[in-house]
């Protein structure tokens, strides 16, 4: 992500979403087990289950919608001409398509090398083009479809360039996707909720282009009144997200349930977006007075693509280590004592999983960059 004083906070926001994604795939429970927590009495579920529900379900399900929103926002930011559109499509070839194919090819060959999949043309085709052996890349598959195969927002934006209220008209697209979600109408290959998040980010960006992005993001006039206005939006978004989540908890109408689920996820993602916007490009509080830690986090923020790509593979190794330790403890400890220790060990590994993934991603990323800067730039989504 290119540095810009007005949107420097987006790197930190994207990094935060990456941490949530790690939590999503670090859980010891299935999706139905996590979702059952919200309708279960507080004391009827274990502390470990409640902990993992909070980070992997309640917050974690916001991560990918946030990424879609951010991708739409960045693609349509300063999209003012056909030349801009062509340039952005070319950039996405380097930052989306080529890394997508390379990572899928690498994972496919890895599965075949360890004989987890047969080496045949069908598996190669499905693995490289349709992420068969790299499940977390469903996100990039959807992103490629939205960027290259659904150009309606871009065409509408360019045709309506210069018209009044074009930014407001752009919100028709997320509204249409929301209708598809409500009526459960399917578009082949495309997830309608992904289209909703992406198109909302696009519409929001077009709206800012029209209103004057600098007027909204500029932080030089620090008066009490401006700070108050900036806090109103995140507060409203947070309240709206809780309202939507309340219906998700107790609602029964499936159409409303689906619609309010995507609205909850988007509003919570935008709430965090506003929080990072309010923080600006300030270093995190835990980095104050520690230049080394600040440099470490800044470097990680430039590795967001790589972190997303490798975290799932790293977590498989993390679970193997955990299973090995649990097996050793099972042979040493009494059965009555083992259950409590086992849950404590799971909680420890769960909370430490982002630290483990980020540290391993950093050191392997630095190593790859030293060996081959060009390879590193390619597998990191075009970021050097």
Protein Blocks (a to p, Z undefined) as FASTA:
>chain_A
ZZdfklmmmmmmmmmmmmmmmmmmmpcbdfklmmmmmmgcfklpcfklmmmmmmmmmmmm
mmmmmmmmmmmmmmmgopabfklmmmmmmmmmmmmmmmmmmmmmmmmmmmmmnopaccdf
klmmmmmmnommlmklmmmmmmmmmmmmmmmlmmmmmmmgoiahklmmmmmmmmmmmmmm
mnopacehiafklmmmmmmmmmmmmmmmmnopmlmmpckbccfklmmmmmmmmmmmmmmm
mmmmmmmmmmmblklmmmmmmmmmmmmmmmmmmmmmmnmmadcfklgopaklmmmmmmmm
mmmmmmmmmmmmmmmmmmmmmmmmmmmmmmmmcfklmmmmmmmmmmmmmmmmmmmmmmmm
mmmmmmmmmmmmmlmmmmnoopZZ
